[in-house]
């Protein structure tokens, strides 16, 4: 059994020197090494889509002069 771990993260700058980030990671098992490239590409695409979708929800953004 071969374990494949993948992670994807993104950090986005926001106004007022603020930022937010989001990351997702996953671990899966492969039956053989022949599927590593295909599975890692699939996982990367899937994780990237998940992060990109979630990071659009900015939540609190401090106003000018905050803090």
C-alpha positions as CSV (number, residue, x, y, z in Angstrom):
1,X,0.0,0.0,0.0
2,X,1.3,3.4,-0.9
3,X,0.1,6.6,0.8
4,X,-0.1,9.8,-1.1
5,X,-0.5,13.0,0.8
6,X,-1.5,16.3,-1.0
7,X,-2.1,19.8,0.2
8,X,-3.0,23.1,-1.3
9,X,-3.0,26.5,0.3
10,X,-3.5,30.1,-0.8
11,X,-3.1,33.5,0.9
12,X,-4.8,36.6,-0.4
13,X,-3.9,40.1,0.4
14,X,-6.8,42.4,1.5
15,X,-7.1,46.1,2.0
16,X,-5.5,47.7,5.1
17,X,-2.5,45.3,5.1
18,X,-4.8,42.5,6.0
19,X,-4.9,39.0,4.5
20,X,-6.5,35.7,4.8
21,X,-5.5,32.2,3.9
22,X,-7.1,28.8,3.5
23,X,-5.6,25.3,3.0
24,X,-6.9,21.8,2.5
25,X,-5.0,18.6,2.7
26,X,-5.9,15.0,2.0
27,X,-4.3,11.6,2.2
28,X,-5.2,8.6,0.1
29,X,-3.8,5.1,-0.5
30,X,-2.7,3.8,-3.9
31,X,-2.4,0.2,-5.0
32,X,0.7,0.8,-7.1
33,X,3.2,3.4,-8.2
34,X,1.8,3.5,-11.7
35,X,-1.1,5.7,-10.7
36,X,0.9,8.3,-8.7
37,X,1.1,11.0,-11.5
38,X,-2.5,10.6,-12.5
39,X,-3.8,10.6,-8.9
40,X,-1.6,13.5,-7.8
41,X,-2.8,15.6,-10.7
42,X,-6.4,14.8,-9.9
43,X,-5.9,15.6,-6.2
44,X,-4.2,18.9,-7.0
45,X,-7.0,20.0,-9.3
46,X,-9.6,19.0,-6.7
47,X,-7.9,20.7,-3.8
48,X,-7.2,23.9,-5.8
49,X,-10.9,24.1,-6.7
50,X,-11.9,23.7,-3.1
51,X,-9.5,26.3,-1.8
52,X,-10.4,28.8,-4.6
53,X,-14.1,28.4,-3.9
54,X,-13.8,28.9,-0.1
55,X,-11.2,31.7,-0.1
56,X,-13.7,34.0,-2.0
57,X,-15.6,34.3,1.4
58,X,-13.4,37.0,2.9
59,X,-15.2,37.4,6.2
60,X,-14.0,40.3,8.3
61,X,-12.0,43.0,6.5
62,X,-10.8,45.7,8.8
63,X,-11.7,49.3,7.8
64,X,-9.0,51.9,7.2
65,X,-7.3,52.9,10.4
66,X,-8.3,49.7,12.2
67,X,-5.9,48.7,15.0
